[in-house]
Amino acid sequence: MVNPPAPDRDPAASSELVQRSVTKFLRRVMPILVIMLVVNQMDRTNVGFVQDDLKADIGIGSAAYGLGAGLFFIGYALLEVPSNMLMERFGARVWLTRIMISWGAVTVLMCFMTGATSFYVLRFLLGIAEAGFFPGVMYYLTTWLPDSARGRASAIFLGGSATAYIVTGPISGALLEMHGLGGFAGWRWMFALEGAISISVGLVAAFFLVSRISDARWLSAEEKAALSTAVERDREARSREPQVSRLRLVVHPQVALLTGVFFAMALTGYAITFWLPSLVDDIGGLSSFQIGLLTAIPWICAVIAMYTMSRYTDRVPDRRPYLAIVLVLSAIGTFLATLGSPWFGLAAVTLAAVGSKCAANLFWPLAQSTLDLKVTAAGLAVVNSLGNLGGFVSPTLFGYLEETTGSTNGGLYALSAASLLATVGVYFIRRGSGRGGADEAAAPAPVRTASG
């Protein structure tokens, strides 16, 4: 229930109360949301570190591995919207913790895999279990924060995704070093313990998440009233925007173009995520922990480049030339990865990772500012849902090519071509109107749309 505002409240005092409330939310709730995202990304991508182990122990070849890695995104896409609707009904505290405990349980079950079929089923179930987490958090922020503060909160949350890529390698590598302990393979220990971490964090999160402003014991009555009023004011403004059918949005020229560009970006991003450990392993003579450490290098460089570039591009009137440049860098990196030694390949993939991460950082603000107001939120939801299917296509293609040709070079050439096509597509995106500036979130505020 929304607390009614005091009608005679001084605007300056009300603004101060809102800022104080936002600060309390950022300090008390955002840290657990970031930790949840880090663990989420770790459980989604840790399979990249056990490709060779799965092949040796339970006979999962490259094609089966690629298909299984990609099946996650099918389950995720199918249940994303229903999951968000259920979160509206049950509240963030119940639903987000349910999601996390569920994906942790599926991750634990992966330590009992016996072959390709169980691998397929569990990866698909993992996608179903995780479905709705990211958009659910984005929606949660809209129920707690006014538009003016949500950009900062979203940036903090999205930073967790970048951190996850850095810490996943060393953590997974260290757990793989437990190989033989108690008679279990290292990959079984990795899935069991990382799944247990997810379940534990989910249980802890239940004590930190608060579904409604009115339930927050750490806000005073005046702070609750001021924050509720600010959030409700923004919600009413968004509700006046007309609803648009998702089917119509799919064929909307700008939405379709943005989806194509994002799909190409997802191809490269997830190819690097799932195949980087295998590339590093080709160096030879490295322990699992050393492989994990080396896989962190491209992501460390990417995060540094991403934040360095964002400090400048947040102030430029047109992000398109910069997005084109980093897409070309991504294309060059994936092409160079087909040449030279594994060490040279690692350097090339680092360049591709820099291009991929910087492209994502530039893409969402550009996409927000280029769409008409009446289709922005729903259009970006379509872009995110369909574009992320690149996470299915990329590992599946790589696995098939490695199985049939003994090399992933064909896949890397395809990634280069996709990035170059996306570069061309960028120049057909309308120039932004300036609505997607530094104060706006990198991800859209989810709103309910008409079914199409």
N, C-alpha and C positions, 0 to 999 in steps of 0.2 A: 504494500500500500504506500502510495506517495504521500509524504507529509506536506500539508498545505503551507505555502509561504505566508509570512506575516505581511499584510498588505501595506503597512507603513514602514517597511524596512528601508533604511538608507541604502541606495545602490552601491556606494563605495564600501560600506560595511558588508553588504551581501557578497560583493566580489572578493573581499578579503576572506570571508568564510568559505567561499567556494575554493579559493586557492589553498587554504589551509586543509580543507577536506581532501583535495586532490593530492597534496603532498603526503598526507597520511596514507592514502590508498597506494601511492607509488612506493612508499617505504614498507608497508605491511603486507601487501598482496603481490606486487609485481615480482619480488624475488622468487617466490614459490612458483609463479607462472613461468619465469625464465628457466628455473631448474626443471620444471616439467617438460618444457620444450627441448632442452638439452638431452634429457633422457629419451624423449620421443624420437628425436633424430638419430640417436645412438641405436635404438632398437630397430629403427627402420633400415639403417644402412650397415649394421654390423655384419650382415651376411657377406659383404664384400671381402672380409678378412678370412673367410673359411672356404673359399671356392675350391682350392686344391685339397683341403681336408675332406670336404664332402665328396669329392671325386674319388679319393683314395679309400675312404672308409665305407661309403654307402653307394658308390657307383653313380653319382650325379655328374654327368658330363657337362660340357660347356653350354650346349644348347638347352639342356634341362635347367641348368643354373640360371641362364639368362631369362628363360620363360618364368621360372619361379620368382626371380627378383622382380620381374615386371608385373606379375599377377597381383602383387600388393596394390598397385594403383587402380586396378579394375575394381577390387572390393572397396577401396577408398572412395572412388568416384560414385559408385552405386549407392552408398549409404551416407554420403556427405550431407545432402539436404534433409533426409529424414532424421538424422542425428541432431541437426540444428533445431529442428522443430520439437524434438523431444526435450532438448535442453531448455527451451522456452517453458515447457510444461513443468519439468522437475527442478529447474534452477541449476546454476553453475556448480554449486558446492556438491550436489549429488551427481550431476551428469559428467562433469569434467573428471572427477575422481573415479567414477565408474569406468569412463573411457580408459583412464590410465591403468587401473587395476586389471581391466580386461586385456589390454595389449601386453601387460606384464605377464599375465597368465599364459597367453599364447606364446610369448617369447620363451617362457620356461618349458612349454610343451615341445618347442623346437629341439630341445636337447635329446628328445626321444625319437627323432626322425630315423626312418629305416630305409628310405629310398625316395625316388623322384615323386611318387604319388603323394606321400605324406608331406614332402617339401612343398609341392604345389598347394595342397589343401591348407597348410599352416600359413603360408605366405598370403594366400587369399584371405584367410580368417584374420590375419594381422591387419590387413588393410581395412576390413570391416570393423575390427575393434578400434582402430585409430580414427576411423571416419568421424569427422566433425570436430576433432580437437582444435585444429588451427582456426577454422571459421567460428567455432564455438567461443574461443577466447576473444576473437575480434568482436563477436556479438556481445560478449560479456562486458567488454570495455565500453560499448555504446550504452549499456544500462547503468554504468557507474560514472562515466566521465562526459563532460560537455565536449562538443566538437573542438574547442580551442585547446583542450588538454590531451585529446586522444592521439594526436600525432606523436607527442613525446612518449606516451606510454607504448604505442605501437613500435616506435623505434627501439625502445628498451627491450621489448619482447622479441623483435626480430633479431636483435643482437645475439640472443640466445641461440638462434639457428646457426649463425656464423661460428660461435664458440663451440657448438656441438661438433662441427667438422674437424676442429682442431683437437678436441679431447677424445673423440671416439677412437682414433687410431692407437694412441698410447694405452688407453684403458683396455681396449679389446686385445691388443698385443700382449699386455701384461697377463690377462686372464688366460690367453692361449698358452702361456708358459707353464700353466698348471697341468699340462698334458701328462697323463699317466698317474696323476694323484688319485688314489682310491680306485685305480683301474679304469678311470674314465678318460676319454679323449679330451684334449684341450678345448675343442670347439663345443663340446657338450657342457663343459664348465662355463664357457663364455655365455652361452644362451641361458643357462640356469641362473647364473649370478646376476647378469644384466637384467633378466626378467624379474628376479627377486628385488633388485634395486627399484624397478618401476613400481612394483606392488607396494613397496615400503614408502616410496615418495607419494604415491597415490593416497595411502592411508594418512600420512602426515599432512597432505594438502587439505584434507577434510577439516583440519583444525584451523587453517589459515584463510580458506576461501569463504566469502560471505556473499550469498546470492543477491540480496537486496540491500539497498542503502539503509532502509529502516531497521535492518537486523544488525548493523555494525555497532557493537558496544563501545568501540574506540572513537566514535563520533558523538559530539554533543547534539542535543536536540536542535539547536540553531544551525549547526553545520549540516545535519541531515536535511533540514528544511531548505537551506540555501542550495545545496548540491542537487537535491531532487528537483527543485524548481528549474535550475539551469539545464539539467538533463532532459526534463520534460519539455522545455522550450525548444530545444534542438530536435527532439523526437517529433514534435508537432510540425516543425518546419519540414522535416524529411517526409512526413506522412502526406503532406500536400502535393508531393511529387507524384505524377501519375504512374500506375503500375504498368509494366510492359511484359508481354508474353516472352518466355525464354526462347520459344521456337522462332519468334520474330527477331529476337536479338542475335540468334546464331547466323542469320543471313544479313544482319545489319552490316554495311560495308566496313565501317571503322572497327566494329567488334570483331568481325571475321579477320580483318587485317591484323589487329592486335593479337588475336588468338594464334594466328600463323607465326608471328614473330616470337611470341612466348613459347609456343610449341618447339620451335627451333632451339631456343635457349634451354628449354628443359631437356632436350635430347643431349646436348653437350654436358649440362650439369650432372645429370644422373649417370651418363656414361662414365664420367670421371669418378663419381662417387662409388660406383659398383666395380669398376675395373682397375682403379688406381692401385689397390693392394697387390693385385696380380702383376701389374707392371713393375712395381717395386721389388716383388719377389724374384723377378727375372734377373735382378742384379746379382743374386747368388751370395751365399755365405752369410746371410743375415738371420738373426733370431726373429721370432714372432714379435717381440717387443721392439726390436730395431726397425722392423718393417712398419710397425705402428707409428713409431716416431717419425720416420721418413715420410709417411703419408700425410703427416700434419703440415709439412713444409709448404705444399702448394696452397693450403687453406690459410696458413698464417700470412703468406704473401698476399693472398687475395683479400683478406680482411683489412690489412694495412692499406692496400691500394684502394679498396672500396671506401673506407672512411676518409682517406686523403682526398680522393676525387670528389666525394660528396660535399666536402667543405667548400669546394669551388663551384660545382655544378648546381648546388642549391640556390645560387645567386644569379645564374644565367637565365636569359629569357627563353632560350630554345635548347632543349636537351638532345634533340635528334642527332646533331653532328657528333656529339660525344658517345651516344649509344651506338652509332654506326662505327666509330673508331674502335670501341672495345669489342664489338662483334667481329670486326676484322682481326683483332688480336686473337680472339678465340679461334677463328678459322686458321690463322697462321700456326697457332700452338698445336691444334689437333693434326694439322698436316705435318709439321715438323716431328711430331711424335712417331711418325712412321719411319723416320730416318735415324741412323746412328745407333749408339749403344743404349742400354737401359738407363744409364746415368743421364745421357743426353735426352732420352725420352722423358725422364722425370722433370728435367728443366723445361721441356716443351709443354708438358702437361701443366706445369706451374703457370706458364704463360696463358694456357687455355683457361685454367681456373681463375686467374686474375680477370681475364676478359669476361668469363661467365658470371662471376659474382658482381663485377662492376656493372654489367649489363642489367642484371636483375635490380640493382640499386637505382639505376636510371629509368628502368622501364615503368615501374609502377607509378611514380609521380607523373611521368609523361602520359601514361594511360589515363590516370585520373583527370588530368587537365584537358585532354583532347576530346572526350566524349561529351555529348549534350547532357545537361543536368538531369533530364528526365530518364536517361538510361544509364547513368554513371554506375550506381551501386550494383544494379542487376547485371549490367554489361560486364563489369569487372568480375563478377561471380562466374559468369559464363567463360570468360577468358581464363580464369584460374582453373576451373573444372576441366575444360577441354584441353587447355594447354599442358596441364600436368600429365596428360596421357602420354606425353613424350617419355615419361618415366617408365611406361610399359614398353613402348616401341624400342627405345634405345638399348636396354640390356638384352631384350629378346633378340634384336638384330645382331648385337655383338656376339652373343652366345652361339647363334646359328652360324655366323661366319667363322668363328674360331673352330667350331665342330666340323665344318665342311671344308674349310681351306687351311686350317692350322694357324691362322693369323687373324688379327683384328684390324689389319691395315685398311681393308675395305670399309669397315665401319668408321674408321677415323677419317677417311676420304669423304664419306657421306656426311659426317658432322661438319667438316670444313665447307662442303657445298651448302649445307643447310644454313650455316652461319652467314655465308655470303648472300644467299637468297634473302635471309632476314635483313641483312644490311640494305639491300635494295628496297625491301618492304618498308623500312623505317622512313624512307623519303616520301612514301605515299600516305603516311600518318599525318593527319592535320596538325598544324602547329598548335601547341597548348594555349589555353586562354589565360594561364597564370593561376588557375585555381589549385594546382598541385604543387604548391611551394613547400618550403622547408618545414612549415608548421603542420603540414598534413601528413597523415600516415602513409606508409609505403603499401599498405593493404587497405581495401575499401571497407567501409562500415557496412556490414551485412544488413540487408533489409528484406522483408518478405516480398516475393514477387509473385505475379500471377503465373499459374502453371501454363505450360504451353503444349 
